[in-house]
Structure formats: C-alpha cells, structure tokens
C-alpha cells in the first residue's frame, strides 16, 4: 500500500517554499536497524517498485509508521510494479533480507506534492506556481522521509537513469548516511544532445494551446497532444538503434482498411496518431509503420497516467543536475564518501554511454572510493536496466552480499554480462 507522510513546510533550493509537502512512499520487508535500501525511481516512475503480498510478504510498515502516515489515494503509476523482477521476496533485492523504501519525488504526480496538487492556501492546483524542483530537493525530501521512518543510515541506495543522479546526490549530500551506492545507467550530468532532446520535449508540451501556461486544470482540455509528443521523443531515446531495427524495421503495422486518411480511424486512432488534432494528410498513400504504432500506443497510455506540468518540472530537474556544481570537480564532490560503489552501464545505451560511466568511475577512484564498474553487453538501449533484470539484478545482489569488488573484479570494468551469475 502506498502511504503518505506530511513533512510540513518545505523550502526548495530555488528559495521558494510550500506550506505542506506530502511524500508518497512504499516499503517492503521488515526493518532490523541496518538493512534499509532506498530505491530511486526514474523520470516518470513512482513509489510502486515491487509486487505485493507474495510468499507471505507483509505490505507496508516500517521502522516507524507514525499517525501522519496513512494509506493515500494514489493513482497507479505503472501498469505493473516497475522493478518487480529485481525487488521482492527471494529476488535480487530480497525483501526477506532487505527493507526496501521507494518514495515518489516532489514535483511528480503519483502522490507526492507537485503542480497538480491543491495549494492549501488557495484551494486550487499549484500549476505553474509550484516551485521549480531539483534533484537536490528530491534527495532532501527522501532524507526527511527516512528520518520519519527512524532510518539513520542506508545499507544501500540504488537507482537508474535520473534515479542514478539521485543516488549520486545522496552520496554527495549525505555521505555518512550511505554504506553502498549503486548508480545504474546514469551520469553526473546530461550532455548537450540529451539537453536538446529534453528541451524539444518540453517545447512540445508548452506549445500545445491547451497547456495555457500550465494553467489547464479544471474544465478545459489537458495538453495531451504535447505530452504525447514529448513521450514519443523520450521513447526514442530509451531504445538503441539496433533494438529498434530488430523490433520494428520498416514493417507496416497493418490497418483496418487499405487507406487511413486524415481524421479516419486507424489502428492507433486518427491518421495513426491518437492525440493529433487532424491526423496525417499523407497517411492515405503510405504505410502506418510498426514503429509509429509503438510510439503512438505508448504516448496514448502515458497521457492517461501522467501530468504535463510534472513532465516539464522533472525533466528540467534532470537537465539542471550537475554533480560538480559548487565543487572543483566530480572527484571533489565525491570526496566525502567512504563507502563502496557499484556502477552499472550498458553497451547499447546512447542516453548514458558506457564511457561516461567509466569517467564517473575514474572520478570515484580519484576520490579514494572503492569502485566497481559493471558493463552489461546489451543492445536494448537505455531501457536495459528495466527490461533486462537478470543482467542487472545479480550484480546488485553480489555487491550487497560480498561488498567491495564482487567476484574479485578489483574495481575494474567487467566487459561481459554474465560475470555475476
């Protein structure tokens, strides 16, 4: 069950504050005083990281479920638990052994206060008046949640993509509270290409006439078209070129009729675009392709579960993250951490390429941090950390069980996926 804790007034790093920050979270397993693992979700993820009540697993509960922690009316963030193959009883993050905590970040829309939440001072949704958020704000809110749960120190903190940036921020900001860190498919900052793609996705949202400057809550339409375009852009960055070619190629998706013209209903809606205002006028003459169908389907389901303002806020937080901010270098930012680190990267990930993880590993080593860089040979792209749990999970489990340099890697980068099997 998703629970919500009221952390009271919260001041964001931008200097603005809100009178009440509610944080939605889930816990799995039982806390024994030393086995807490924080899992940080990716950009559009939520607190529902694992399945419930399997093999007698107790739902909810933690070191301290105070009176202000209640079952929240939180929407389903994913069709299923987003890392259930990694987290759970008997799994790689074994909730018979670890007490796993996952919290939705400020600015999101899965129970934690964000732009779609009601401002108690006005009785209306915050909308664009919600303070701009940072990865540092996410980390501070998580730390406050752990304080509420009575957890002083984490056995590990783990996360992928921008959740991996969240991990880096944890060991930069709270090095004494973390024993082991596992940043997965991430980097200390975005490069120019990813900044450009994220900016383009935000332009798609803010350029939708229904966006109305972020004030679209109420009786008017939601900016679903812009949000759907943003999601399509995101999905392209999550896959590798090779995996897209194998999965889709140039194949036609098929149609109910031989031609789908503008405004006519095809397999994915008007003109093959379930959110477009009028469809594609060229569609009557050309195939509606498999890859288009995939993007349209995922865009259509996404707009039903996510808030456009939250996408703008969270993607901007990702853009603005820089591990070395206020420091001379990445190594300088990591210098206060004396625990162990496992970095995981994927050969097909052009969002956060392997070489960026290797540079991050080098920064850890310059800071004197015991570091293992595990490279998974995968052509799935950035999504590999979600869709290949049997390549990621064993590395995490070995690292937690054996500590420094699992399987005797000596901190060097393994180059094959089966090393931890």
N, C-alpha and C positions, 0 to 999 in steps of 0.2 A: 504494500500500500504506500502510495506517495503521501508523505507528511509535509507539513508546512510549519516553519518556525518564524516568528516575528522578531526581527533583530532591532526593531525600533528605528530611530532616525539614523540615516546613513549618508555620509558625505563622500561624494565621488572625487576622484583625482582631479577632475576639471574644476573643483571648488564649489560646485552646486550640490544641493542635498535634497532628499525627500524625507517626509515625516515618518515613513514606515517602509522598511524593506522586508518583504516576506520572501523566504527562500524555500523552495520545494526540493525535497530530497528523498532518497530511498536508502535503506540499509539492508544488508543481507548477512546472515550469520550471527554469531554472538561475540561480544567484545570481552577479551580477557585481560585488558590493560596494556597489551603490547602487539596486537595483531591487526591493527586498523590499516586498511589500504584505501586511499582516496582515488577514485577513477574520475578523470576529467573528460567530459564529452566534447565532441566536435561541434562545428559551427551551428548546425540545426538539430543537434541531439537534445536529449532530455535526461532526467534522472532515472528513467526505467531502463537500466543497463542489463538486467538479467531476468530470467523467468522466476515465477513464484511457486512456493509450496511443492517443490519437487523433492522426492526422497525424504519427506518429513521436514524440509527446510522451514524454519519459523519466519513468518512475514513480519517485517518491520522490527522495531525495538532496537535499543542501542544502549550505550553506556548510561544515558540519562534521557528518557523521554519525558520532559517536563510538561506541565499543564498547558503550555502555549504551543505544543506540538500536537497537531490534530490531523486527521485524515483530510486531505484537501480535495476540492473538486477540480482536479487537474485533468486536462484533456489528454487522450492518448497521443503521444508524440511520434511514435512509430507504429507500424502495423504489428510489430513484434519487438521484444526486447532487443536492443541494438547490438549487444555483445554477449548474448546468451551462450554462445559456443565457447566463450573464454571464461566467463564468470558464472559460478554456480556450484552446487554440491558435487564434489568429485571432478570438477573441471580444473582448468589450468590455474585460475584464481579460485581456489577451492574454499567455498563458504562454510565448509565444515572446519576449516582451519583459520581462514582469514575473516575479519569483519570488514565488509566492503561498504563504502559510502560513496554515493554519487549524487551531486547537487546540480540543479539547474542554475545557470548563471544569470546575474542581473542583466536586464535588457532583453531577455528571451520571453517566450510566451507559453511556457509549459509549467506554470505555477509560481515561478519567481517573478517579482515585480518587474514590469517592463512598460514600454509605451502603451500597450493595450490595457494595462491595469488602471483601475479607478484611482484618481488622486483624491485622498480623503479630504483634502482642503477645498476641493471644488465640486466633488461628486461626479466628475466627468473623466473620461480616459485622459491619461497624460498626453498621448500623441507626441508631437514634436517638442513639447515642453519637458519631456523626460530628459534627464541629464545624459550627455554623451558618456559612454562607458569605455573602460579599458580592461585589458587582461589583468592588470593590477587590481582593479575593482573586483573582478571575479575572484581573485585569489584572497583578497581581504574578506570578502563575504564567506568564502569557504572556511577560512580560518575562524571566523566568528561562529559559524555553524559547529565546527569541531569543538570550540570552547563550550558551546551549549551542550554538546554530547559528552563532555568530560574527557575529550581525547587531547592529550598534550603533545604526543609525538606519533608520527606515522611510521609504520613498518615500511610503507612504500607509497609513492604517488605515481600514477600511470595515466597516460592519455595520448591520443593520436590527433594529428593534424593541428588545428589551433588548440586542441586539448593538450597537445605536446608543448605548445608555447606556455600554456597554463602550468604544466609541470616545471618548465624552466623558471617561470616566475616564482613558483613555490620555493625552489632551492636558492634563488637569488634573494628573495624577500625573507624567507623563514628557514634558513639553512639548519638551524638547531632543532627544527621540528620534524625533519625528514631523515630516515636512515638510508633509504634507497630510492632512486629516481629512475623512471622508465619512460623517456620521451620517444614516441613512436611516429614515424613518417612526419617529421616536423623540421623546423629550422629556427635559428634565433631571430629571423626577420624575413619578410617576403621580399622577393626580388622584383625588378621593375615589370616583368611580364605579368606576374600574378597581381601586382598592384593595378596594372592596366585592366586586366580582366575583371577584377572586383569592382573597379570604378565603372566599367561599362555595365556591369550587372546593376549597380546602384542607379545609374542613369536610366536604365530601362524601367525601374520602379518609379523614380521621381518624375520621369517624363510621362508616365501614364496619367491622363487627365483626371482619372478617378482618385489619384493619390492626394490631390488637393493640399499639397504642402504638408502631408502627414496627418491631416485632419479629416479622415474618411470614416471614422467610427460613427455609427448611427444609421439613418435610413437610406443613405446613398449607397452606390456600389463600392465594393472594395477594388483596389488596384490589382486585380487578379491577372490581367494581361501582362503588366510589367513584372510582377512577381514570377509569373510563369517563364518569361524570357530570362530573367535572372537565374532561375533554377536550371534552365537548359544550358546556359553558359557554365554554370557550376558543374553539371554532369559531364560536360565535355572535358573539363579539367581533371575529373576524377578517374577517367579511363586513359589507358595508353593507346597509342596509335595502332599497335599490333593487336591489342584485345578488341578494339573497335572493328578492325578489318576482319578478324576471325568471327566476331559475333554478328556483324551486320553486312559487311562488304557493301555492294551496291544493290543488294536484293530489294525487290519490291515487297511491301508489307501486305499487298493484296487489298482489294476493295470490294464493297458490296455491289458496285456496278463498274462498268468499264471506265467510266469517267467520273471524277469528282470535281465539280466546278465551284466557283466562289459561292459560299453560303450553303452548299449542299452538304449533306451528312455523309461523311466517310467513316472509316474505322475509328478515327480519333476525334471526330467532330467536324465542324465546317472546314472544308478545304484542308483537312488533316491537322487543323490547329484548334484545339478545344477552347482556347481563350481569345483568339484573334477576333477583331471586330467584323471582318468580312471575308476572311479566307484568302486563299492564294489564287489570283485570276489565271495563273498558268497551269494550275493543277488539272484542268480538264484535258490537257495534252500530254502530261508526263506522269511518271510513276510517283506514287506516295511511298517513300522508301522505308525500309525496316528501321534505319537509324532515326528517321524522323518520328516514326511511331513510338520508338523507345523514349525519345526526349519528350514528346507530347504526352505520353502516358504519365511519366514521372512528374512533369510540370503540372498536369491536371490533378494528380493526387496531392502534390505538395501544397497547392493553393488552398486545399481544404483543411490543412493542418497547421499552417504557419502564417505568421503575421508579417506583412510587408515592412512595417517600421522596424520590427525586430531584425529582419534581414539586413536592413540598412545599418542599424546600430551595431550589430555583431560583426558584420563584415568590415566595418570601419575599425572596430577594436582590433581585429586581426591585422588590418593594414598598418595600424599605428604601433603594433608591438615591436620593440627593439630591445633585445636582451642587454645590449651595451649602453642603453640610454643612462646618462648620469655616471657612466664609468669610462675608463680609458679604453677598454676592450671587452670582448666576451669573456676572456680568461679572468680579467679583473672582476667582472660581475659575478663570476662563479667561485671566486677565491675563498669565500667564507664557508663553503660546503665541504665537510669531511666524510661524507658517506660514500656510497658506491653508485655507479651509473651504468645502466644498460641502454644504449641507443639502438633502435631498430629502424632500418631503412629498406627500401625495395627497389630492385634494379629497374623496374618499369615505371617508376613514379617520376614524372617530369614536373609535378607540382612542387615536390621537395626531393630533388635528386640525391642519389647516394653520396655524391661528392660534397654536398652541403652538410650531410650528417658527419662525414669524415672530418670536415673542417671544424665542426662543433666538437667532435671527439678530441681533436687536437687541442682545442681551447680548454676542454676539461683537463686534459693531461698537463697542459702548461700551468693550470691552476693547482696541480698536485692531486687531482681527484682520480681515484681508481675507476677506470672506464673500459667498458666492453662495447664494441660496435658490431652488432649482428646484422649482416646483409642478407636479405632474403632474395633469392633468384626468382623473380616473379614478373610476369608480363601483364598483370591485371591493372597496373597503374596505381594512382593514389588510393583507390578503394581497397587495395590489397589488405590493409590492416583490418578491414571489416569482413572481407569475403574469403580470406584465407586464414581462418583461426588456427588451423593445425600447423601453420608455419610460424605464427606469432606466439601462440599460447605456450608451446614447450619452452621457448626461450625465456618467457616471463617466469614460468614455473621453476626452471633450473636456476635462474638468477635469485629468486626468493629463497630457494632451498639451500643453494650452495654458496650464496654470497658472491664474493669477488671472482670475476673471471670464470664463469661457468664453463665446464668441460675443458678447463685448462687453456683457454684462449689467450691468457696473458695480456688481455686488454687490446689485442689486435683484432682486425676486422675479419671475421669468418666470411667466406665468399660462396658458401653453398647453404641451401635452406635446411638440410637435414641434420645439421650439426647437433641440435639439441634433442633429437629423437632418441 
